[in-house]
Every structure is written in C-alpha cells, then in structure tokens.
C-alpha cells in the first residue's frame, strides 16, 4: 500500500495524460501531490523532507510547464528529483557523516559499515542513471513513450534494483540469523 501511495501522483498523471493531455496531466500531478502531503500531515502530523522536496519540484517544473505551455519542464522533473535524491545521499555522507540509507533501513537490518557505504553509493548511482535515462527517453522519443516510461519503465527499473539489493543483502540477514 505504501508503494501505491508513493506513486499516487504518477498514476494520476498517467491516467490524466491518457484521457486528456500533458497539461491536464501536469495539473493533476500537482494537485495529487498536494493531496498526498495533506493526507500524510493529517495522519502523522509530520511530512518527510523528501515529500516536501517532491512537492516543490512538481510545483516549480509543473508550474513552468503550465505557465509557458511547454512540456519540456515536466519532462525534466523526474531527472531533477532523481539527481537531488542521489546528491542528498552523497552529500549527507560526505559532509555530515550521515548515511541516509542506513538511517532509513537501520532498524530492519544490521550491516557492516562498509556495506552501508556501498549501499548508499549504489542508490546514489541508481538515481544518477535514472535521471540520465529519463532525459534520454524525454528527448529521443515521443511524449507518449516518455509518459509510459515514467510509470512502467521507472517503476520497473526501481523494482529490479530493489530486488537486486535484497538478494545482495540476504546473506547478511542469514548470517545474523545463524550467528
């Protein structure tokens, strides 16, 4: 359910695009992100910084798309978000000595420090690659293909990456259970 909640604006963007156009879809994505934040706030009285960042980016890039009637801006939004996520992971560790992946997952799994560092780097690398892939599809294929990639390609690649991470980390879970 959390996964569906997280991609709620993307699902609505996709549906609105398929039934209307990129501009209606953009407005729907902006509204859906506001609804998403309101829901989180009402339930938990706290909204995570990454969700606020996502809202800011959709408002800026979506707003530019609507104001200038230019779909280029909304096509850049996923890349900017991916690159900010990746940069946040790297900067938090390099500047503040804080591994954000460990902070998110540390309660669920115990790993050696070097594995946490590799995991953090792999996520940063994944986000960098996803940003490049988004731009490649946005500039080399029709908007229909980009919208499909945004939902199915991005989600599919994320799922494959998470599964690869799970297989990699499984040996540490097994070692902990035996030890």
PAPA-809855 format. One line per field, with one value per residue: residue number from 1; residue in three letters; chain; x, y, z of N, C-alpha, C in turn. Coordinates in nm, 4 decimals. Last residue first. Example, Ala and Ser with C-alpha at 12.3 -4.5 7.8 and 13.67 -1.06 7.14 Angstrom:
2
k <- c(2	1) .
r <- c(ser	ala) .
c <- c(A	A) .
n.u <- c(1.2850	1.3190) .
n.v <- c(-0.2250	-0.5690) .
n.w <- c(0.7080	0.7800) .
ca.u <- c(1.3670	1.2300) .
ca.v <- c(-0.1060	-0.4500) .
ca.w <- c(0.7140	0.7800) .
c.u <- c(1.2900	1.3200) .
c.v <- c(0.0030	-0.3300) .
c.w <- c(0.7870	0.7800) .
# end
This chain:
179
k <- c(179	178	177	176	175	174	173	172	171	170	169	168	167	166	165	164	163	162	161	160	159	158	157	156	155	154	153	152	151	150	149	148	147	146	145	144	143	142	141	140	139	138	137	136	135	134	133	132	131	130	129	128	127	126	125	124	123	122	121	120	119	118	117	116	115	114	113	112	111	110	109	108	107	106	105	104	103	102	101	100	99	98	97	96	95	94	93	92	91	90	89	88	87	86	85	84	83	82	81	80	79	78	77	76	75	74	73	72	71	70	69	68	67	66	65	64	63	62	61	60	59	58	57	56	55	54	53	52	51	50	49	48	47	46	45	44	43	42	41	40	39	38	37	36	35	34	33	32	31	30	29	28	27	26	25	24	23	22	21	20	19	18	17	16	15	14	13	12	11	10	9	8	7	6	5	4	3	2	1) .
r <- c(unk	unk	unk	unk	unk	unk	unk	unk	unk	unk	unk	unk	unk	unk	unk	unk	unk	unk	unk	unk	unk	unk	unk	unk	unk	unk	unk	unk	unk	unk	unk	unk	unk	unk	unk	unk	unk	unk	unk	unk	unk	unk	unk	unk	unk	unk	unk	unk	unk	unk	unk	unk	unk	unk	unk	unk	unk	unk	unk	unk	unk	unk	unk	unk	unk	unk	unk	unk	unk	unk	unk	unk	unk	unk	unk	unk	unk	unk	unk	unk	unk	unk	unk	unk	unk	unk	unk	unk	unk	unk	unk	unk	unk	unk	unk	unk	unk	unk	unk	unk	unk	unk	unk	unk	unk	unk	unk	unk	unk	unk	unk	unk	unk	unk	unk	unk	unk	unk	unk	unk	unk	unk	unk	unk	unk	unk	unk	unk	unk	unk	unk	unk	unk	unk	unk	unk	unk	unk	unk	unk	unk	unk	unk	unk	unk	unk	unk	unk	unk	unk	unk	unk	unk	unk	unk	unk	unk	unk	unk	unk	unk	unk	unk	unk	unk	unk	unk	unk	unk	unk	unk	unk	unk	unk	unk	unk	unk	unk	unk) .
c <- c(A	A	A	A	A	A	A	A	A	A	A	A	A	A	A	A	A	A	A	A	A	A	A	A	A	A	A	A	A	A	A	A	A	A	A	A	A	A	A	A	A	A	A	A	A	A	A	A	A	A	A	A	A	A	A	A	A	A	A	A	A	A	A	A	A	A	A	A	A	A	A	A	A	A	A	A	A	A	A	A	A	A	A	A	A	A	A	A	A	A	A	A	A	A	A	A	A	A	A	A	A	A	A	A	A	A	A	A	A	A	A	A	A	A	A	A	A	A	A	A	A	A	A	A	A	A	A	A	A	A	A	A	A	A	A	A	A	A	A	A	A	A	A	A	A	A	A	A	A	A	A	A	A	A	A	A	A	A	A	A	A	A	A	A	A	A	A	A	A	A	A	A	A	A	A	A	A	A	A) .
n.u <- c(2.4243	2.2121	2.1096	2.3240	2.3365	2.0916	2.1461	2.3547	2.2418	2.0673	2.1754	2.1414	1.8652	1.8008	1.9115	1.7453	1.5020	1.5609	1.5924	1.3366	1.1919	1.3036	1.2226	0.9419	0.9180	1.0235	0.8487	0.5869	0.5973	0.7819	0.7148	0.4735	0.5782	0.7476	0.5579	0.4225	0.6261	0.8717	1.2266	1.4431	1.3982	1.2999	1.5000	1.7091	1.6013	1.5821	1.8534	1.9507	1.8096	1.9035	2.1706	2.1316	2.0084	2.2222	2.4109	2.2764	2.2672	2.5415	2.6125	2.4662	2.5951	2.8523	2.7957	2.6993	2.9351	3.1014	2.9644	2.7512	2.4046	2.0890	1.7640	1.5691	1.6867	1.8148	1.6903	1.7322	2.0011	2.1175	2.0654	2.2146	2.4751	2.6563	2.8601	2.8218	2.9573	2.9191	2.6496	2.5111	2.6030	2.4828	2.2082	2.1743	2.2239	1.9972	1.7909	1.8588	1.8223	1.5423	1.4481	1.5434	1.4062	1.1339	1.1340	1.1602	0.9001	0.8092	0.9523	0.8533	0.6022	0.4821	0.3347	0.4126	0.2461	0.2867	0.5639	0.5900	0.4485	0.6183	0.8427	0.7274	0.5729	0.7580	0.9387	0.7817	0.7155	0.9709	1.0244	0.8302	0.9327	1.1751	1.0985	0.7731	0.5536	0.3291	0.0886	-0.0175	-0.2599	-0.2284	0.0078	-0.0761	-0.2728	-0.1199	0.0416	-0.1596	-0.2561	-0.0260	-0.0163	-0.2490	-0.1880	0.0227	-0.1126	-0.3014	-0.1312	-0.0318	-0.2624	-0.3151	-0.0841	-0.0961	-0.4460	-0.6606	-0.6189	-0.3480	-0.3069	-0.4494	-0.2953	-0.0445	-0.1177	-0.1948	0.0561	0.1988	0.0670	0.1167	0.3456	0.2965	0.0762	0.1967	0.3743	0.1966	0.0815) .
n.v <- c(-1.6545	-1.6979	-1.4434	-1.3138	-1.4522	-1.3724	-1.1018	-1.1186	-1.2307	-1.0281	-0.8223	-0.9133	-0.9329	-0.6599	-0.5453	-0.6635	-0.5465	-0.2789	-0.3012	-0.3820	-0.1540	0.0435	-0.0503	-0.0181	0.2581	0.3431	0.2052	0.2891	0.5819	0.6755	0.5346	0.6637	0.9201	0.8648	0.7870	1.0333	1.1999	1.0060	1.0219	1.1683	1.3121	1.1249	0.9274	1.0811	1.1612	0.9084	0.8332	1.0227	0.9422	0.6819	0.7349	0.8561	0.6493	0.4650	0.6082	0.6087	0.3323	0.2809	0.4318	0.2888	0.0410	0.1061	0.1785	-0.0630	-0.2083	-0.0853	-0.1446	-0.4370	-0.4241	-0.5247	-0.3996	-0.2241	0.0088	0.1098	0.2377	0.5142	0.5305	0.4049	0.6024	0.8153	0.8457	1.1235	1.3062	1.5447	1.5166	1.2505	1.1893	1.3960	1.3755	1.1324	1.1806	1.4134	1.3165	1.1494	1.3434	1.5064	1.3255	1.2785	1.5432	1.5904	1.3813	1.4490	1.7152	1.7268	1.7190	1.9629	2.1195	2.0497	2.1419	2.4540	2.6766	2.8329	2.7390	2.4572	2.4358	2.5718	2.3914	2.1716	2.2847	2.3754	2.1567	1.9503	2.0529	2.0644	1.7908	1.6850	1.8102	1.6901	1.4314	1.4634	1.5251	1.4023	1.5552	1.5046	1.4130	1.1816	1.2432	1.5007	1.4673	1.2844	1.4445	1.6556	1.5180	1.4362	1.6805	1.7708	1.5722	1.6237	1.8747	1.7923	1.6081	1.7761	1.9357	1.7330	1.6571	1.8903	1.8766	1.6438	1.5415	1.2895	1.0219	0.9979	1.1923	1.0811	0.8489	0.9693	1.1146	0.9032	0.7787	0.9872	1.0214	0.7476	0.6304	0.6071	0.4371	0.2055	0.1625	0.1229	-0.1197) .
n.w <- c(1.3509	1.1851	1.1414	1.0222	0.7808	0.6662	0.6308	0.4558	0.2302	0.1402	-0.0049	-0.2665	-0.2808	-0.2458	-0.4741	-0.6630	-0.5857	-0.6461	-0.9271	-1.0044	-0.9180	-1.0824	-1.3314	-1.3001	-1.2697	-1.5182	-1.6986	-1.6167	-1.5880	-1.7772	-2.0080	-2.0715	-2.1189	-2.3395	-2.5302	-2.5629	-2.6612	-2.8508	-2.7768	-2.6944	-2.4627	-2.2765	-2.2739	-2.1637	-1.9188	-1.7939	-1.7875	-1.6033	-1.3738	-1.3416	-1.2756	-1.0251	-0.8806	-0.8792	-0.7272	-0.4826	-0.4359	-0.4128	-0.1879	0.0066	-0.0162	0.0656	0.3323	0.4335	0.4062	0.5933	0.8372	0.8176	0.9236	1.0085	0.9400	1.0353	1.1207	0.8917	0.6826	0.7110	0.7835	0.5639	0.3794	0.4795	0.6811	0.7631	0.7482	0.6236	0.3774	0.2855	0.3469	0.2250	-0.0404	-0.1288	-0.0915	-0.2433	-0.4999	-0.5295	-0.5112	-0.7280	-0.9373	-0.9177	-0.9654	-1.2231	-1.3572	-1.3261	-1.4640	-1.7368	-1.8209	-1.7459	-1.9390	-2.1900	-2.2517	-2.2180	-2.1265	-1.9245	-1.7179	-1.7223	-1.6803	-1.4400	-1.2751	-1.2905	-1.1663	-0.9144	-0.8262	-0.8245	-0.6323	-0.3997	-0.3699	-0.3206	-0.0771	0.0819	0.0689	0.1994	0.4676	0.5655	0.7844	1.0502	1.1327	1.0295	0.8939	0.7918	0.6404	0.4454	0.3212	0.2233	0.0390	-0.1437	-0.2329	-0.3685	-0.5621	-0.7047	-0.8189	-0.9896	-1.1509	-1.2752	-1.4279	-1.5975	-1.7325	-1.8729	-2.0320	-2.1817	-2.1869	-2.1399	-2.0849	-2.0460	-1.8482	-1.6355	-1.5894	-1.5214	-1.2921	-1.1261	-1.0962	-0.9763	-0.7286	-0.6211	-0.5363	-0.2617	-0.2574	-0.3510	-0.1341	0.0752	0.0000) .
ca.u <- c(2.5276	2.2932	2.0221	2.2769	2.4499	2.1143	2.0318	2.3784	2.3455	2.0133	2.1724	2.2751	1.9478	1.7536	1.9624	1.8902	1.5204	1.5304	1.7032	1.4524	1.1624	1.3142	1.3658	1.0021	0.8736	1.0809	0.9941	0.6245	0.5258	0.7758	0.8408	0.4743	0.4783	0.8033	0.6579	0.3508	0.5758	0.7515	1.1032	1.4593	1.4477	1.2282	1.3665	1.7256	1.6301	1.4637	1.7570	2.0004	1.7970	1.7613	2.1381	2.2014	1.9350	2.0947	2.4376	2.3111	2.1435	2.4652	2.6686	2.4417	2.4513	2.8290	2.8545	2.6122	2.8182	3.1407	2.9740	2.8809	2.5081	2.2192	1.8753	1.5286	1.6034	1.8935	1.6787	1.6003	1.9012	2.1250	2.0094	2.0688	2.4325	2.5283	2.8902	2.7689	2.9663	3.0484	2.7580	2.4856	2.6410	2.6282	2.2727	2.1483	2.3161	2.1333	1.7967	1.8608	1.9563	1.6402	1.4195	1.5837	1.5530	1.1882	1.1024	1.2823	0.9864	0.7586	0.9749	0.9930	0.6131	0.5982	0.2766	0.4795	0.2546	0.1532	0.5000	0.6536	0.4011	0.4818	0.8528	0.8139	0.5123	0.6418	0.9829	0.8449	0.6119	0.8947	1.1089	0.8258	0.7997	1.1764	1.1593	0.9166	0.5775	0.4684	0.1315	0.1028	-0.2414	-0.3447	0.0040	0.0333	-0.3074	-0.2266	0.1031	-0.0723	-0.3451	-0.0800	0.0937	-0.2347	-0.2970	0.0446	0.0020	-0.3470	-0.2140	0.0588	-0.1901	-0.4119	-0.1075	0.0165	-0.3185	-0.6643	-0.7563	-0.4112	-0.2436	-0.4925	-0.4371	-0.0567	-0.0578	-0.2952	-0.0581	0.2416	0.0667	-0.0169	0.3364	0.4125	0.0622	0.0911	0.4260	0.2849	0.0000) .
ca.v <- c(-1.6145	-1.8127	-1.5472	-1.2659	-1.4582	-1.5135	-1.1401	-1.0576	-1.3070	-1.1502	-0.8084	-0.8804	-1.0533	-0.7603	-0.5070	-0.6901	-0.6922	-0.3167	-0.2554	-0.4677	-0.2871	0.0553	-0.0445	-0.1495	0.1689	0.3881	0.1899	0.1481	0.4916	0.7368	0.5060	0.5195	0.9013	0.9151	0.6897	0.9103	1.2202	1.0902	0.9501	1.0818	1.3833	1.2511	0.8948	1.0118	1.2615	0.9911	0.7566	1.0223	1.0780	0.7046	0.6653	0.9276	0.7737	0.4304	0.5745	0.7366	0.4078	0.2153	0.4650	0.4310	0.0521	0.0576	0.2761	0.0546	-0.2469	-0.0820	-0.0071	-0.3726	-0.4438	-0.4877	-0.4876	-0.3524	-0.0640	0.0574	0.0921	0.4640	0.5955	0.3412	0.4690	0.8243	0.7576	1.0554	1.1742	1.5326	1.6408	1.3179	1.1060	1.3663	1.4899	1.1518	1.0621	1.4153	1.4145	1.0961	1.2294	1.5622	1.3783	1.1690	1.4737	1.6787	1.3868	1.3262	1.6978	1.7396	1.6052	1.8478	2.1359	2.0208	2.0140	2.3835	2.5801	2.8556	2.8822	2.5149	2.3679	2.6263	2.5285	2.1622	2.2351	2.4589	2.2894	1.9397	2.0295	2.1858	1.8921	1.6406	1.8368	1.8352	1.4571	1.4247	1.6267	1.3824	1.5213	1.5230	1.5454	1.1701	1.1133	1.4699	1.5607	1.2483	1.3156	1.6820	1.5845	1.3380	1.5896	1.8475	1.5834	1.4956	1.8623	1.8956	1.5649	1.6664	1.9973	1.8088	1.5593	1.8440	1.9916	1.6621	1.5801	1.4313	1.0659	0.9053	1.2074	1.2093	0.8380	0.8751	1.1829	1.0005	0.7041	0.9358	1.1301	0.8019	0.6602	0.6842	0.5734	0.2687	0.1806	0.2396	0.0000) .
ca.w <- c(1.4453	1.2263	1.1961	1.1512	0.8736	0.7003	0.7151	0.5869	0.3009	0.2013	0.1406	-0.2182	-0.2975	-0.1490	-0.3425	-0.6677	-0.5761	-0.5076	-0.8427	-1.0335	-0.8633	-0.9365	-1.3006	-1.3254	-1.1628	-1.3920	-1.7028	-1.6243	-1.4975	-1.6443	-1.9395	-2.0411	-2.0130	-2.2141	-2.4838	-2.5227	-2.5256	-2.8375	-2.8060	-2.8117	-2.5808	-2.2992	-2.3266	-2.2911	-2.0218	-1.8135	-1.8679	-1.7412	-1.4259	-1.3711	-1.4011	-1.1323	-0.9071	-0.9418	-0.8672	-0.5466	-0.4534	-0.5201	-0.3200	-0.0151	-0.0423	-0.0712	0.2398	0.4329	0.3259	0.4509	0.7868	0.8444	0.8217	1.0638	0.9059	0.9781	1.2167	1.0024	0.6908	0.6724	0.8684	0.6967	0.3580	0.4800	0.5733	0.7868	0.8015	0.7601	0.4533	0.2709	0.3980	0.3666	0.0433	-0.1302	-0.0333	-0.0989	-0.4413	-0.5350	-0.4193	-0.5920	-0.9116	-0.9045	-0.8399	-1.1140	-1.3547	-1.2665	-1.3221	-1.6566	-1.8563	-1.6712	-1.7946	-2.1566	-2.1803	-2.2721	-2.2208	-2.0533	-1.7485	-1.7428	-1.7944	-1.5614	-1.2938	-1.3423	-1.3041	-0.9983	-0.8375	-0.9140	-0.7703	-0.4531	-0.3931	-0.4374	-0.1937	0.0607	0.0138	0.0577	0.3807	0.5456	0.6440	1.0086	1.1796	1.1123	0.9602	0.8755	0.7522	0.5367	0.3816	0.3205	0.1545	-0.0786	-0.1592	-0.2557	-0.4669	-0.6357	-0.7215	-0.8872	-1.0697	-1.1890	-1.3235	-1.5109	-1.6511	-1.7721	-1.9454	-2.0897	-2.2482	-2.1788	-2.1132	-2.1410	-1.9794	-1.6922	-1.6263	-1.6334	-1.4074	-1.1713	-1.1511	-1.1070	-0.8278	-0.6437	-0.6801	-0.3077	-0.2076	-0.4306	-0.2693	0.0783	0.0000) .
c.u <- c(2.4807	2.3831	2.0999	2.1912	2.4066	2.2273	2.0499	2.2654	2.3751	2.1192	2.1266	2.2787	2.0892	1.8360	1.9241	1.9541	1.6684	1.5487	1.6821	1.5695	1.2797	1.2914	1.3891	1.1501	0.9368	1.0452	1.0590	0.7755	0.5845	0.7059	0.8380	0.6008	0.4727	0.7065	0.7184	0.4470	0.4993	0.7050	0.9846	1.3343	1.4560	1.2694	1.2912	1.5889	1.6459	1.4868	1.6310	1.9023	1.8404	1.7383	1.9921	2.1664	2.0006	2.0163	2.3106	2.3378	2.1702	2.3323	2.5872	2.4920	2.4137	2.6819	2.8321	2.6647	2.7183	3.0231	3.0075	2.8845	2.6397	2.3253	2.0046	1.6439	1.5687	1.8151	1.7443	1.5831	1.7608	2.0192	2.0097	2.0019	2.2797	2.4906	2.7656	2.7989	2.9275	3.0628	2.8911	2.5991	2.6191	2.6719	2.4235	2.2159	2.2979	2.2344	1.9386	1.8644	1.9659	1.7781	1.5181	1.5621	1.6020	1.3409	1.1564	1.2590	1.1179	0.8429	0.9283	1.0152	0.7563	0.6220	0.3877	0.4263	0.3107	0.1601	0.3659	0.5929	0.4599	0.4235	0.7153	0.8126	0.5959	0.5747	0.8644	0.8831	0.6716	0.7844	1.0362	0.9075	0.7798	1.0396	1.1569	0.9725	0.7279	0.4786	0.2781	0.1490	-0.1283	-0.3266	-0.1122	0.0290	-0.2005	-0.2645	-0.0023	-0.0095	-0.2631	-0.1713	0.0523	-0.1230	-0.2832	-0.0620	0.0321	-0.2339	-0.2641	-0.0191	-0.0965	-0.3425	-0.2106	-0.0098	-0.2146	-0.5352	-0.7648	-0.5536	-0.3161	-0.4321	-0.4869	-0.2020	-0.0778	-0.2466	-0.1657	0.1272	0.1061	-0.0174	0.1985	0.4022	0.1751	0.0692	0.3218	0.3387	0.0863) .
c.v <- c(-1.5989	-1.7801	-1.6661	-1.3722	-1.4169	-1.5260	-1.2841	-1.0909	-1.2495	-1.2273	-0.9355	-0.8773	-1.0305	-0.8885	-0.6118	-0.6552	-0.7298	-0.4675	-0.2962	-0.4291	-0.3819	-0.0809	-0.0322	-0.1529	0.0311	0.2956	0.2264	0.1258	0.3508	0.6437	0.5578	0.4814	0.7538	0.8930	0.7344	0.8063	1.0977	1.0994	1.0445	1.0054	1.2987	1.3186	1.0235	0.9822	1.1982	1.0946	0.8372	0.9484	1.0877	0.8448	0.6875	0.8669	0.8557	0.5566	0.5404	0.7143	0.5420	0.2868	0.4030	0.4744	0.1969	0.0705	0.2351	0.1597	-0.1320	-0.1195	-0.0010	-0.2327	-0.3834	-0.5243	-0.4337	-0.4506	-0.2042	-0.0196	0.0298	0.3156	0.5431	0.3998	0.3926	0.6892	0.7518	0.9752	1.0925	1.3972	1.6226	1.4383	1.1808	1.2835	1.4632	1.2637	1.0825	1.2982	1.4227	1.1887	1.1740	1.4512	1.4421	1.2227	1.3597	1.6089	1.4731	1.3288	1.5670	1.7071	1.6092	1.7237	2.0146	2.0248	1.9774	2.2570	2.5052	2.7653	2.9086	2.6621	2.4329	2.5644	2.5937	2.2993	2.2182	2.4117	2.3776	2.0759	2.0194	2.1679	2.0178	1.7409	1.7988	1.8736	1.6071	1.4460	1.5904	1.4844	1.5122	1.4791	1.5738	1.3019	1.1124	1.3400	1.5285	1.3377	1.2731	1.5529	1.6101	1.3974	1.4874	1.7596	1.6666	1.5003	1.7340	1.8825	1.6656	1.6195	1.8917	1.8739	1.6289	1.7472	1.9600	1.7754	1.6054	1.4666	1.2114	0.9487	1.1224	1.2315	0.9671	0.8680	1.0970	1.0807	0.7996	0.8596	1.0824	0.9175	0.7145	0.7203	0.6614	0.4136	0.2507	0.2691	0.1269) .
c.w <- c(1.5824	1.3452	1.2470	1.2202	1.0133	0.8008	0.7602	0.6843	0.4391	0.2796	0.2123	-0.0651	-0.2439	-0.1589	-0.2377	-0.5326	-0.5789	-0.4888	-0.6971	-0.9429	-0.8840	-0.8715	-1.1500	-1.2912	-1.1783	-1.2768	-1.5704	-1.6222	-1.4995	-1.5455	-1.7963	-1.9641	-1.9729	-2.0981	-2.3523	-2.4648	-2.4754	-2.6911	-2.7931	-2.8513	-2.7072	-2.4292	-2.3610	-2.3542	-2.1597	-1.9239	-1.8964	-1.8322	-1.5707	-1.4269	-1.4393	-1.2680	-1.0182	-0.9762	-0.9431	-0.6953	-0.5206	-0.5434	-0.4333	-0.1528	-0.0716	-0.1103	0.0948	0.3347	0.3207	0.3594	0.6380	0.7805	0.8683	0.9604	0.9662	0.9592	1.1671	1.1068	0.8137	0.7009	0.8381	0.7903	0.4907	0.4563	0.5773	0.6635	0.8316	0.8249	0.6001	0.3640	0.3953	0.4256	0.1918	-0.0358	-0.0220	-0.0293	-0.2900	-0.4698	-0.4135	-0.4874	-0.7733	-0.8672	-0.8161	-0.9802	-1.2400	-1.2558	-1.2637	-1.5093	-1.7778	-1.7023	-1.7150	-2.0054	-2.1417	-2.1893	-2.2967	-2.1640	-1.8877	-1.7837	-1.8256	-1.6864	-1.4180	-1.3679	-1.3685	-1.1444	-0.9306	-0.9308	-0.8658	-0.6001	-0.4557	-0.4714	-0.3228	-0.0627	-0.0096	-0.0079	0.2321	0.4465	0.6250	0.8622	1.1492	1.1748	1.0607	0.9536	0.8476	0.6602	0.4832	0.3941	0.2628	0.0486	-0.0810	-0.1691	-0.3458	-0.5317	-0.6396	-0.7781	-0.9580	-1.0980	-1.2247	-1.3962	-1.5520	-1.6772	-1.8367	-1.9901	-2.1402	-2.2527	-2.1598	-2.1762	-2.0837	-1.8302	-1.6919	-1.6823	-1.5332	-1.2912	-1.2034	-1.1738	-0.9683	-0.7455	-0.7202	-0.4558	-0.2602	-0.3877	-0.3568	-0.0608	0.0000) .
# end
